Amino acid sequence: MANPPAPAADALLDLLAPFWQFVIAICVLAAVLASVWRLAARGPSRMTTALLITGAAVIGFAVVGVLLEGH
């Protein structure tokens, strides 16, 4: 059986967790903004297609979530 981590280590990780979540969120936001910028630069037809695909994906995830929630 493994020894539980020291309470000081848990406290340190608890303090750092929100910081790393913030760093990850900033990286994801930067990637999304860069991809939207490139997509918008390609023209309105590609932007419309991307919006339709994204909308279909959101609706699909919502439907799957509602169906799985019933179990």
Secondary structure, DSSP 4 states (H G I P E B T S, - for coil): -PPPPPHHHHHHHHHHHHHHHHHHHHHHHHHHHHHHHHHHHT-HHHHHHHHHHHHHHHHHHHHHHHHHHT-
